[in-house]
Amino acid sequence: MKKLLSVLLVTSLFLSATFSFIRTKNASAAETTVQQLSQGVTNTITGNKLQTTIDKTQLPDSIKNFNSVSVALSNDEPLITTNGISGYLQDGITYNDTPISTEITPSDAKHDVYALTIFYSVDKTPLAYHLEKLQFDPSTQPIDPVTQPSSNNDYKEIRILVRDENIKVGQTKEFKVYGIKDNNKSVDITDKTTVKSSNENVLAINGNKLIAKTADKAVITATFRDLVTSLRINVKKNEQVLHKLIITPEKVKLKQGDSVKIRVIAIYNGDKNQDVTKDVKWTILDNQLVTIKDGIITANTKSGSTKATATFNDKQAKIEISVSTKEKYDHKHSKEDRSSNDKDKKKNK
């Protein structure tokens, strides 16, 4: 009987150790299959809230069909690569293409905030995660309107307006953001709104302009106080092929302090052209000599010659610029010369 109990005990311990090994091995395998994402998630801090927007078009194919997602905030960096992801798993929520709002613990001091977004499958298995470090600065954050009494300046929603949600590579389009009041009156709040692109390599944002770079899809997200809205933009291939850039005139001569207006024209195949004066990027060899903005060259107080290069997409054009010193007139001499000329005129009469 004692021998039988000993055999059963040893067998039990062996099986327990085996099952434990299998569980550990499976858990380890699960940890290594969770990949870290570098795009597809946009985080924006507004007031005491984190707004998280997901662009499914930027996710890997293996993640696009995720079932749920969780967002967690921490003042300390989650050491997922060291400790694994199991300690950070939560009950995910279904993502319905609207930003996820997460409260940030109020603080009077500037500090770092880590936003951890985890994607789950139907059986709640973690598929991937996105980790981003942001900075919370209470001095730059607007006061959350929810904590204020309502006023005539509050908006019930905001909207992004673009004439066409389809844009071709190389094109630039303006957008506006409007605040909608309770009486449905719209107010232009573009300059008061923070706008981000889900992928700057596809669609870049400069001021209130969208710049199409690569054929794909991107989501632009506008944030005003605690209001957030998003708009999907389709960037399509441009059938037009940019042939070259032309600057008119090709050479300019200026006096110190003077200005001159130029134009930069993009020439496409089929002799089609487009004025891209305000869309090019300028590089000046001697930027102390002149400044260039929106097609206007202004000479500074320095004299000399330089060259400037305009870049648009993958094409460039150059312009030669020379600045000369303004002549200084002797006012005394000028009066004497005019007096002498007047006397000569009288004699001739």
C-alpha positions, 0 to 999 in steps of 0.5 A, spaced: 500 500 500 505 504 501 509 503 495 502 504 491 501 511 494 509 513 493 508 511 485 501 515 485 505 521 488 511 521 484 506 520 478 502 526 480 508 530 481 510 528 474 504 530 471 503 537 475 510 539 472 509 537 465 502 541 465 506 547 468 511 546 463 506 546 457 502 552 460 509 556 461 511 554 454 504 556 451 504 563 455 511 564 452 509 563 445 503 568 446 508 573 448 512 573 442 507 573 437 504 580 439 507 585 435 508 592 436 505 597 431 508 603 429 502 606 425 495 606 425 494 609 431 493 617 433 493 619 440 491 627 442 491 630 448 486 635 449 484 638 456 484 632 461 483 627 456 486 622 451 483 621 444 485 615 440 483 614 433 485 608 429 486 608 422 485 600 419 488 602 413 494 603 416 494 596 420 497 590 418 493 585 414 493 580 420 491 585 425 485 589 420 480 584 423 481 585 430 475 584 434 476 589 440 481 594 443 483 597 450 487 603 451 491 604 458 495 610 460 501 610 465 506 615 468 511 609 467 513 606 461 510 599 460 516 594 459 512 590 455 519 587 451 521 585 458 515 583 462 511 581 457 504 583 455 500 579 460 500 584 465 497 589 461 491 586 458 484 589 459 477 587 457 477 590 450 471 595 447 468 594 440 471 600 436 466 603 431 470 608 427 470 614 433 475 616 437 476 613 444 476 617 450 480 616 456 481 620 462 488 623 464 489 624 472 489 631 473 495 634 475 498 641 476 505 639 473 508 637 466 509 630 466 510 624 461 504 620 459 504 613 456 498 611 452 498 603 451 493 601 445 492 593 445 488 589 439 484 583 441 481 577 437 474 574 438 477 570 443 480 575 447 487 573 445 492 580 444 494 581 437 498 587 437 500 593 441 501 600 440 505 604 445 506 612 444 510 617 449 506 623 450 507 629 454 502 632 459 503 640 460 497 643 464 499 650 462 498 649 454 491 645 455 485 648 454 480 648 460 475 642 459 468 645 457 465 640 461 467 643 467 465 650 465 457 653 465 455 653 458 455 659 454 454 662 447 461 660 445 460 652 446 459 648 440 455 641 440 460 638 435 465 640 430 466 638 422 472 638 417 470 641 410 474 639 404 471 640 397 473 633 395 475 627 399 479 624 393 486 628 392 491 626 387 498 625 389 502 632 388 496 636 389 494 640 395 487 642 397 485 647 403 480 644 408 476 648 414 474 646 421 467 649 423 464 649 430 457 647 430 452 651 435 446 648 438 442 653 433 446 649 428 450 656 426 457 654 424 463 658 425 470 657 422 475 655 428 480 652 423 486 656 426 484 654 433 483 647 431 489 641 432 489 637 426 493 631 425 494 626 419 494 618 421 500 617 416 504 623 414 507 619 408 501 619 405 497 625 407 501 631 410 498 637 413 501 644 413 497 649 416 490 648 413 492 645 407 492 637 405 498 635 401 498 628 397 504 624 397 503 617 396 497 613 393 493 610 399 488 612 405 489 616 411 485 619 416 485 627 418 483 628 425 481 635 428 481 636 435 478 643 439 477 642 446 474 636 448 471 635 441 474 630 436 472 629 429 475 625 423 475 624 416 478 619 411 481 622 405 483 617 399 489 619 395 489 617 388 495 616 383 496 622 379 496 620 372 499 626 370 507 626 370 510 632 372 515 634 367 519 640 370 519 646 374 519 653 371 521 659 375 519 666 371 523 670 371 529 666 371 534 672 374 532 678 378 536 684 380 534 688 386 536 694 391 537 693 398 530 693 401 526 692 395 521 686 393 519 682 387 514 677 385 516 671 381 512 665 379 513 657 379 510 653 374 509 645 374 509 643 367 506 636 366 505 631 360 501 634 355 503 641 356 498 642 362 501 646 367 499 648 374 501 654 378 505 651 385 508 658 387 505 657 394 507 650 394 514 649 393 520 649 398 525 654 397 533 653 399 537 659 399 545 659 398 545 665 402 539 666 406 542 673 409 541 676 402 534 675 401 528 671 404 522 668 399 515 667 401 509 665 397 513 667 391 515 674 393 523 675 394 525 681 399 532 683 399 535 684 406 540 690 407 546 685 405 549 686 398 551 680 393 549 675 389 546 668 390 542 662 388 535 659 390 532 652 389 525 651 388 523 644 390 516 641 388 515 633 389 521 630 385 523 636 381 527 642 382 528 649 378 533 655 380 533 662 380 539 667 380 538 673 385 543 679 385 542 685 390 546 691 390 546 697 394 541 703 394 545 710 392 545 715 397 543 722 394 546 729 397 540 733 398 544 739 398 547 737 391 540 736 389 537 742 390 543 746 387 543 742 381 535 743 380 536 751 381 542 751 376 537 747 371 532 752 372 537 758 371 539 755 364 532 754 362 530 761 364 536 763 359 534 759 354 527 762 354 
